[in-house]
């Protein structure tokens, strides 16, 4: 046990508590927390707190790494997330602001090393709107503390082999908020034989002695006592010698200098001690080790509070009652033994409205006073005021008589203004939010599902939110099709989770089918329950299951199943939240299935309009890529084509504005027009001019751009035309790449008589010509020329053995991006025979 305290988990806990306490102190915050990554890397887990308990900040223990929560964003991005006040929180993290509608600021920073991120550290402070937040110096201090913690965790892992990761069962360690001690304790060692006393600085301070000047003589000490207590002090020494202990000897200690007892003040302290082990007759080496306790301030305060007629109480940060004076006990009509250690809203039915708990949480999170009015049946109204700090809340309760009958609903008043009493801060009834954990899960999943478009995106969002929120390890979504269950999505540790449900008929006596056909969620908490209700159904490697029916527009869509490795108790809150979330999931799934069907149609149309293959020509090889945008119907107006001619080949890439069926149809007509003008032998400039007139005659209300290049292989040259399109790129045989400087004509569809000049370009054998649309080089807020130059550099330096591999390398960044606002078309043509496309 001793080793566990100083190594392994114990050492990690010491590192965490020290770091979170230092971060709170350095930032001037009132609360801090540290989250570490989970073993499956899907979540971050609360590992340490300081000051306010996590229950007051939403009760989050596990947070999905993709959640729009500042601490998760800091972990995922590796950057500091600083929110100066509630307004900034609302702008940047609206879901968090709705779940925690209080005036606070926060700063979240990653915890880790240069090579990996272990978690994140967050501090929270009171911040009325308009507050500047943390200074740059304080933010730097918090980042430094987090960086040092990351280095220490890495060193501990390397030295002991203990993992940094946490799991869902991890209990966070808590560091108390820094506070002035209510009780002073001094330690002493009294040598009874020698009559000397060794004492620490606190002991000397209690007796009003200078620690550096105290000579250790008992006479020096007794001169600080009230003369009337000298006999009691000597009796304490005799008791320690004969009985081996001193039991709570009260002494009056001089508090100020003066000429005598009548002119001096004294305070009371208690002396406790015990003789060191040894035979009673051995008085030569007898010592008394003990303490002097000065609780005079606390004792006097309690006595004063006990005399007041107003009800006064103290709440721990999590809302538990730690003190209640007799007046409060009488006012509330409850025994003090039933009150201490409990929350007011848990033990008093008439305070169980969430509005009252909301006021307490508001006071703690914002660190601003709050008040509310409540009715104790039958008609006694009581005004409560709450005054918080990081260590808890001091509360006051006063009766305000009987209000008119119209004011019968519990009313949560706004925080009392300066000088306003609780009784006068009465406001109309306010609907307080539900328990914040419930609201958070609903908001979070609702937000994620709003952004999810496809069925897979919906299922992924469900997995990322539900598994961390409820501590599950497996998730599967089954769809009902043609009267049978079919697996849509599965994730988790066990690949065979619910394999037996695939293909089962909806009429089967099975948990997944009966939950769907009955429309009632099914919660199975253990293998024993499963065997009793559904004998013969395999448990697999799970210990508990939640079967959620997915029903939208009165139609059964399927079943969402959460699996837990260990038996899991589904409380009332879990059941109600999961039932509510099942409705959100069903609606999103129905929408996604419709989208997938429309997308399949749109993708088929898009593919039908683009070339199915590119022609193979002597001395030339071409390859093309098309990437649709990631939003909307994913059908647009980008196109490419390779058109053989009698004396060469024509290359074209174009872009019709917009993302719609109309844009795609216009693109198809323009492509046909370009092919027709090319086939009759028009010059490049005339081909583009003809396409311009065609677009104006079609009058679709759309503009288009294009780049047209006619290659003359025998002459090693080409003629190029630009109609408002990004310039082509040329990679030469020596590996250098250039942006071709072509004359530019206007966009297609602007003016019927527009002219399009041709530019002659040299085309040495072994070169690669790249045509593309602006989706590949354009970024919001950035100059498109920078994007073109980045593509040029990539073309010059990309290592590739084939033209296809080169195209894929140029699109690596675009493929990885989760958001593409525009379609991308890329056409690469290699002129002349070469053995490999490798940069020198």
N, C-alpha and C positions, 0 to 999 in steps of 0.2 A: 504493500500500500504506500509505503514511504517513497519508493521509486516512482510510483505513478504520479505522485504529487509534484515531483521535480523534473520528470522527463515525459516524453510522449505527449499524450493528450493534456496532462496537467501543465506542461510547459507551453503548449500552444494556447491554452486558456489564459495563462499569464500574459503572453504576448498580446492576445486580443484585448483583454481588459485594460492593459496599460495603454495600448494604442488608442482605443476609443475614448478613454478618459483624457488622454493628452489632446486628442483632436477637439473634444468639447471645450477644454480649457483654452486651447490656443485660438479657437474661433470665436469664443465668447458665446457659444450656443448653449442651449439648455438640454439638448438631447443628442445622442449619437448612436449609430448602429453600424455593424460590420456584417456583410453578407459574403459567404464563400460559395464557390460553385459546387453543384451537386455532382455525384459520381457519374451520372449519365450526361452531364453538361447541358441538360435542358433547362435547369433552374439555378437560381442562386438561393441559398438557404441562410436564414438569420442565425448568426453564430455568436454575436456579442452585442450588448446594449449598454448605454450609460444614460442615467437620468430617467427620462420618461419611458415606461414600458411600451413594448411594441403594440400592445392592445389598444393604446390610445391613438396610434397612427394607422388604424385600419386592421390591426391584428395580423398583418402579413408575415407568414413564416417561410413560405416558398413563393418565389416570384419567377415566372417564366422569363427566360433571357430575352425573348422578343417583346416583352411587355413595354408599352409606352409609359414607363415609370422611370424617374430620373436615375435611381440607383441601378436599374437594369440597363439603361442607356449608357451609363458610365462604364459598366462592366463590358458591354458589347462593343462599344466604340473605342474604349481606352482613353476617353477624354473627360475632362471636368465638365459637369453639368451644374451651373450656378443659376439659381432662381432667386432673385432679390426679394420678391414679395408675392402676394397672392395674385396680383394682376398678371405678372409674368408667368406664373404657374398656369393660370387659366389660358393664356395665349399659347403656350408651348406644350402643355400637358393637360388638355381640358378634361380627360377622364379622371385624372388624379384630383383636379380641382373640384369636380362635381362630387366625388366620393369624400373629399376632405375640404369642405368649404370654409376654411379658416384662414386667418391672417398670419401666415408663416412663410419664412424663406428657407431654402435648403441649398446645400452644396454637396454633390456626390462626386467622388473621385475613384478611379480604379486602384485596386490593390494587386500588386504583382511585380514582376521583373521585366527586363527588356525582352525576354523570350516568351513569357506567358503571363496571362492575367488570372489571378486566383479568385478575385471577387471585387467588392466595392465597399467603400466607407462613405457614410453620409452623416452630416450634421444638420440640425434643425434649430431655427431661432425664431423668436417673435418678430414679426415684420409687418406693421401696418402698411397699407398701400402707399407707395411712394418711397419706401425705404431703399437706401442704396445697396443693401446687401453687404456681403463681406468685401473688405478691401483686397487689393491684389496681394498685399503682403500676407494677410491671413489665409487667403486661398493657397498661397505658396506654402505656408506652414502645414496646412492640411494635406496637401499633395506630398510634402516631404515625409510626414508621419506615415502616410499610406505606403510610400515607396520603401521606407525603412521596414515597415511591417512585412511587405512582400518579400524583401530580402531575407528577413528573419525566418519567415515561413519556409522559404526555399531551403535555407541552410538547415533548418530543423528536419525537413523531409529528407534531405540528403544524408544527414547524420544519423537519424533514427529509423528511417524507412517508413515512418507514419505518414499517411496521405494527408494532403491539405484539404481534400474534398469533405463535404458533409453529406448526410442523408436526411430524409424527411423526419427522422426520429430525433435528430440532434436537438438538445435542449440548450438554448443560448445562455451564455454566462452573462451575468449582470454586474456592472460596476456602478455603485451608487453615485448620485450627483454630489459634487463638492458642496459641503455646507459647514457652517460653524458648529462646533460641538455644543450640545446643550448641557453636557456634564463633563467636568474636568476630573481627571484621575491622575494622581501622583503616586509613584512607586518608591518604596523605601526598604532598606535592609538595616535592622536595628540590632546592634551587638549588645546584648543585655549585660554581659560581664564587663565589657569595657565602657559601657554607657555612651557609646558613640552611635551615630546614625548616618548612613550613606543614602542619599536621595537623588532622584532625577530632577530635571529642571522644572517640570510641571508641579512636583511636590513643593519645591521651594517657592514657586510662584503662588501657589495656594496659601502658603504661610507668610507671604509677603517678604521673602528673603531673596537676596541676590545670590544666584547659584554659584557664581565665581567667588563669592566672599563667605559662603556658609562654611563654618568650621567643623560641622558635624557633631557639635556638643549638644546634649539634650537640654542643657540650661539655655542655650541660645534659642532652642525651639520653644521651650515652655514660656519664654518671655513674650511670645506672640499669642499665648492663650489667655482667655478670660481668667482672672484669678480664681473665680469660683469653680473652674474646671480642672485646676491643678491636681486636686485629690482624685478626680476621675481618671486623669491621665496616668497617675502613679498606680491606680488600681488596675488599669489596663495592662501596665507592665507586669504587675504581679500575676494577673490572670494568664498572661502569655507564658510566664515562667512556670506556673503551677499546672495549668490546664492545656497549655500548648496552643492557645488561640485567643484572638481578640474578636468579639462579635459585635460589630456595629456600635462602636462607642462614639457618641455624638459629642463634638467639641466646638466651642465658640472661639473663632480665630479673629484676632484684631484686624480691623479693616482700614484703620487710619491711625496716625500718631496722635498723641495727646498726653495730658498730664495725669490721667487717672481714668478709672472705669466710667465715671460720670460724663467725661468729655470725649469718649471714644465710641465708635460703632463696631459691631461684630457681625460676622456671618457664620452660619453653621456648616460644618463638614462632618463626615462620618469616617471613622478610622476602622479599618478591617485588617486583620493579620493572622498569621499562623506560624507557629514555631517550626523551624527546620527539623527534619527527622533526626532522632537520636534518643538515647536513654534520658528519662526525666531527671535523673540525678546528675547528669553531666551539665552543670551550669556554666562551666568554664568556657565552653564553645557554643552556648545557646545563642541562636539568632531568631529574630522574628522578621519574616518577609511579609510585606503587606502593601496596602494602598490606602490613600486618603481620597475620599470622593467628595467633590464640591458640586452639589446639585441645587444650590440655593436659588439660582435664577429660575430654574425649571420648577422647583417646588413652589416658589412665590407666584410664578405665573399660573400654575395649576390652581393654587388656592384662590387667586383673583378671579379666574374664569369660573370656578365652581360657585362663586358667590353671585354671579350675574343672573338676571332673570331672563335675558335673551338666550335662546338656544344656540350654543356654539359647538362646533365639531371640527374634526380634522380628518381628511381623506388622504390615503396613500395615492401615488400617481395613477394607479389602476382603478381607483374609485372605492376601495375598501375603507370602512370606517376604522380609524385608529384611536379616536378619542371622541367622547360625547359627554357634555356636562349634564348635570341633573335636570336643568331646565329643558334641554332638548329631549331627553328621555321622556319627561312628562308631557311635552308638547306633541311628540309623535305617538305617544301611547304604546311604547314598546320597551321591553326590558333591555338594559344595557348589555346583558350577556347574549341576547339575540341580535344585537346591533353590531358589536365589535367584530371585526374581521369580515363583515359582509358589506355588500353594496346597498345603498338606500333603496334603489329601484328593484333590488332582488328580494328584499324582505318586507317591503311596504307595497301592497298591491296598488294603492292609489298613487304611487310614484313610478309605476311600471311602464308608463307611456314613454316611447323612445325619445320624445322631446326633452325629457329631463336628463336622460343619459347624454343626449346630444349637447346640452348646455355644459355639462361637466367636461366633455371632450373638447368642446369649443374653448373653454377656459384654459385647459391644459395645453392644447396645441397652439393657441394664439398667445398664451400667457397674458391674457387680458381678463379683467373681472367680468363676470356674467351673473345674471339673475333670472329667476323665473318664479311664477306663482302657481301653487298647487292647492287642491282642495282635499282636505281630510274629511272623509264622510262623518256625519251627514252633510254639514255645511260650514265647516271651519276652514277658512282660507289662510294659508301660510306663505309668507314671502321668504324665499331663499336667495342669499347672495353668496357668490363663490369668489374667493381671492386666491389665485394660484401662484406658485413658483415651481421650480424644477423638481422639488421634493414632495409636492402634493398640493392640497387645497385646504385653506381654512374657510369654513362655512359659517354662516349666521342664519338662523331661522327665527322669524318673529310672526306672531299672529296679526292679521290685519282685519279681523272681524268678518262679517258676512257680506258677501257681494250680492248684487242684484241677481235675480234668477236667470237673466239672460246670459250671465257669465258663468256658464256651467261646464264648459269644456276646458280641459287643461290648457293653460296658456304658457307658452315659452316666451319670455320677454327678451328684448334685445339687451346686450350687455349694458350695464348701468353706466351712464356718463359720469364725469367727475362731479362729485357732490350730490349725485342722485342716489336716493335710498332704494333698497330693494322693493319696498312697498310702493314707491311712486313710479317704478319702472315697469308698470303693467302695460302690456301691449295686447292687441288682438291675437286670437289663437293663430299659431304658426304650425304648419305641418312640418315636423322634423323628419329627417331621412330615416329610413330603416336602418337596422344594424349595419355598420359600414362594411363588414366583411361580405355580407350578402350583396349590398349595392355594388361593391367593387367587382365581384365576379360577374354580375349581370352586365355592368358597364363595359368591363374589359372584354368579355367574349362578344358582346354586341358590337363593340368597335372593331374587333378583329374580323368578325363575320361581315361587317359592312364593306371592308376592304377586300375580302375574299371574293373571287369571281367564279372560278371553276370548281367542280366538285372536289378535286384534289386539294385545292387551296382551302376550301371550307373544312374538309376533314383535317388538314394539317393545323389550321387555326384552332379547331376544337381540341386536338391532342395537345397543342402547346399551352392552352389555357387550362383545360380541365385536369390534366395529370398533375401539374405542380400545385394547383389550387387545392386538390383533395387528396394528394399524396398517393395517387394510383401509379401503377407500373405498366399497365397494358390498356390499349384502347382499340376497339374494332368498330367499324360502321358497316352494317349490312343493309342492302337495299332489297325491297320486295318487288320482284319482277316475275310475271307469269305465274303467280301463286307460289313462288319459292323464294327462299332467302339466298342472296348472293353477296359475297364479300366485296365491298367497295374499297375499304382502306383498313390497314392494320399497322400498328406500331407498338414497340415495347421490347422487353427482354426475351420473350418466348415466341419463336416464330410460328409455333403451332397453336397459338391461342385461339380457341373456338373453331378449330378446323371442322369439328363435327357438325357445326351449324350450316355449313355450306351445302346448298341444294335441298335443304329440308323444306317440306311443304308448310304453308302457313297454318294448316289445321293440326300440325303435330303438337303433342303434349310436351313442349320444351319451353324453357324460360325465355329464349329470344323471340319465339313466335307468339307465345301467349301474352307477353308484355305488349306486343304490337297490336294483336287482334283485340285485346281488351282495352287498349289505350291507357293502361295503368302502369306506372313504373314499378319495377320489381327489384327489391333490395335483398340480397342473400348474403348474410354476414359470416357464414362459416361453411365448411364442407359438410358438417353434420346437418345444417339446415338444407343444403342442396340435396343431400341423400334422402332426407325426409320428404321434401316436396317433390323432387324429380328423381326418383330412384333410377339408377342406371346411367344418368348423365355424367360424363367424365368431368372431374374437377380440374384435371391437368395440373399445372404448377401454380394455380391461383388459389387464394384462400377466401376471397370475398368478391362479389360481383354487384354492379348496379346496371340493370337493363332499362334503358330509357326509350320509350316508344317515340318515333319521329312521325308526327301527324301534322299535315298542313292542308288547309282548305278542305278539312274533313276527309282527306285521303291519307291512308297509311303509306308512308314512304319507306320506312325501314326501322332499324333498331340500332342505337348507339350503346355500346357496352364498355364500362370501365372495369378493369380487373385490378385486384390488389393481391400482392404476394402473401400477405399475412391477413388473418381475420380482422375485419374492419367494422367498427361500430358506426352505423349511419344514424346520427342524431336527427332531431326534428329539423334543425337548420339545414343540415346536409340534404335531407330529403326534399325540403321545400325549394332549396336553391337549384338542385339538380332537376327537379320537375319543371321549374320555370325556365331553366336553360335549355331543356329539351325542346321547348316550343321555338326558341330562337334558332336552334340548330336546324329544326325541321324547315322553318321558313327559308333559311339561307340555302339549305340543300335543295329545296324545290326550285328556288331561283337559279341556283348553279346548274341544275340538270337542264333547265330550259336554255341557259346560256351555252352549255356544252353542245346542245343540239344545234343551236343557231351558229355556234362557232364552227362546227363540223361542216355545215352548209357553206359558211363564208370561206373557210379554208379550201373547200372543194372548188368553189368559184374562182378563188385567187389562183390556185394551181392550174386550173383550166385555162386561165388567161395568159399565163407565163409559158415560155418554151418548155416543152417536156424534155428536150435534149438539145445540145448545141452541135452544129455541124463539125465534122472532122475535115480539115483542109490541109493540104501538103505545106509543111513549113510553119504551120500555125497550130497552136493548141489553146483552147479557151476553157474557163470554168467560171461558174457564177454561183452566187449565194443570195438568198432572200430571207430576211428576218422581219416578221411583222412587228408592229408596235405591241406593247403589253397592255393596252387599255382599249376599251370599246370593242367593236366587232372584229378587230384585228384584220381588217381588209382595207387596203389603201390603193393609191394610184402609182406606186413605184413600178417600173418595168425595165427590162433589159432585153437585148436581142442581138443575134449575130446573123448577118444576112450575106450570103455569098453573092458575088457579082461576076460579070464576065472576066474582069481583069484584076480582081482582088476580093476584098471582103469589107463589109460595113459593120461597124460596132455602134450600138446606141444604148444609152441609159437615160431614162426620163422619170419625171416625177410630177404627177397631177396632184394639186393641193387637195387636202381633206382626207378623211377616213370614212368612206361610206360606199354603198353599192354604186351610187352615182359616180364617185371618183373612179371606181374600178371599171365601170362601163366606159367612161370617157377615156381611160387609159387604153382599153382594148381597141377603141376606135382609132386613137392616135397611133398605136402600134401598127394597126392595119394600114393606115395612111402612109406611114414612113416606109413600110415594106413596098407598098404600091409605087410610091415615087422613086424608090431605089430601083425597083425592077425595070422601070422604063428608062433608066440611065440618067436621071437628073444629077447635077452636081450636088455636093454636100450642102452648099448654101441654098440651092433651090429645093432640096428635099425638106430642109427645116422650114423654109418659107412656106412650102405647100402644107406642112403640118400645122403651121400657124393659121393659115386660111381655113383649114379644115376645122380647127378648134373653134374659130369665130363663127363659122357656118353652123356648127352643132349648137352653139349658144347654150352651153351647160351652166354658165355663170361661174366657171372655174378657170384658173390659170394653170400653166404647166411650164416646167423647165426641161431642158434636155441637153445632152452632149452627144454629137454625132461625129464619128471618125471613119473615114474611108482609107483603108490601107492598100498600098500598091506594092506588094512584096518584091516584085522584080526590081523595083527602083529604090527600095529601102527608104521609102518615105510614106507620109500619110497627110491627108488634109482633114482638119478638125474644125468643128463649128460649135460654139457655145451659145445657148439661148437661156441666159439667166441662170446657168447651172454651175456647180462647183467645178474647178479646173481638173483635168485628168492629171495623173502622175505617171512618170516614166522612170523605171529602174533600168540603168544601163548595164552592160555586161561586166563592168568593173565593180558593180555593187553600189554605186552612187545612185541617188534618186532625186529627181527634180519635180517641182510643180511647173507644168507647162504653161507658159504665158501666152494665152490665146486672146484674140479680140473677142469682145463679148457683145452679143446681140440682146435685144429685149426678151422678156418672157413671152411664151406663146399665149395668144389670146388677148393681147393688149391692143395691137394696131394691125389692121389687115395688110397694110403696105410696108410693114417692117422689113428691113433687109438684114441678112445674117452673113457677116464676112467669114471667109475661110482663112485658116492659118496653116501654112506648110510646116510640118515638123519632120525632123530626121529620125529614122527608125533603124538603128544599127542592129544587125543580127545578134540574138542572144538577149535582147531587151524584153522587158515586161511592161505592158501598158495597163494601167488601172483606171477604170471608170466606176463611179459610185454615186450614190445620192446623199443628200445633206444629213440624213439621219445618222450616218456613220461619223460625221465630224462636227455636228452642231451640238452644243451644250447650252442650257439656259444660263444667261448672264455672262457668257464668255464670247469673245470674238471668234467668228467661224474660221478666220485665218489661222488661229492657234490650233484648232482642231485639224485643219488641212495639213499643217506642218507636223503635227504629231503623227498623222497617218503616213506622211512622207518618210519620217524617221523610222517608223515601224516597217515600212516597205523596204527600206534600205538595210535594216539590221536583222530582220526576221530570218531565222535559219530554217530552211525547208528543203526537202528532197524532191518534192513534186509541186506542181501548181495548185493542186487541191489542198495540200498541206499548208502552202503559203496563204491561201484564202482563209483557211480555218484559223491560222495564227493572227491574221489581221482582224478577225472578228472575236477574238477571245474576250476582250473587255466588254464588247456589246452583249455577248451571250451571257456573261456573268451578271450583268446589270439586272436588278429586279424591276427596273422601270425604264422603258424606252418610249419616249413620247412620239416617235416617228418611225415609219418603216425604214428598212435599210436594204438597198440593192447594191451588189458589188459584182463587177465583171472584170476578170483578169485575162489578158491575152499575151501569150509568149510568142515572140516572133523569131523564127529561125531555130534550128536544132541545137540544143544544149544538153549536156549529160546530167546536170543537176542545178538546182536553183539554190546555191549556197553562198552566203555572203563571204567575201574574202576576210 
